[in-house]
Amino acid sequence: MVYYKGSVTSIQGLADPDSNPAVTMIAEDKVELIKISCEGISHLDSETQIQLGKNVSRLLLSKLAFCLSRESLD
C-alpha cells in the first residue's frame, strides 16, 4: 500500500484502545508516525476530526472491498 500525508494506517485503537497495531512500514523519506489516542481525538479541532474521519472511512472501505473480493474468489 502507498500512504500519503495525513493517511490513517491503523484503526485498531478504535476497537482496542491502548493496544499496539500490527503495522510494519518502510518509508522512502523522513516521516513522522503519530499515534492518537481516543482522548487525543477529542482535543483536535473540528476540521482535523473531519479529515481523520474521512481517512478512517477510506481505510474501512478499502479493507471491506478487499475482504469481499477474497470472498468472491472462494
ChimeraX attribute file (.defattr): number of C-alpha atoms within 10 A of each C-alpha:
attribute: neighborCount
match mode: 1-to-1
recipient: residues
	/A:1	4
	/A:2	7
	/A:3	10
	/A:4	6
	/A:5	7
	/A:6	12
	/A:7	15
	/A:8	19
	/A:9	18
	/A:10	15
	/A:11	13
	/A:12	13
	/A:13	15
	/A:14	11
	/A:15	8
	/A:16	10
	/A:17	11
	/A:18	11
	/A:19	10
	/A:20	11
	/A:21	13
	/A:22	7
	/A:23	7
	/A:24	6
	/A:25	8
	/A:26	6
	/A:27	9
	/A:28	5
	/A:29	5
	/A:30	5
	/A:31	9
	/A:32	7
	/A:33	8
	/A:34	8
	/A:35	13
	/A:36	11
	/A:37	12
	/A:38	12
	/A:39	8
	/A:40	9
	/A:41	13
	/A:42	11
	/A:43	10
	/A:44	13
	/A:45	9
	/A:46	11
	/A:47	9
	/A:48	13
	/A:49	14
	/A:50	12
	/A:51	13
	/A:52	17
	/A:53	13
	/A:54	14
	/A:55	16
	/A:56	17
	/A:57	13
	/A:58	14
	/A:59	17
	/A:60	14
	/A:61	12
	/A:62	12
	/A:63	12
	/A:64	12
	/A:65	12
	/A:66	11
	/A:67	11
	/A:68	11
	/A:69	11
	/A:70	10
	/A:71	9
	/A:72	7
	/A:73	6
	/A:74	5
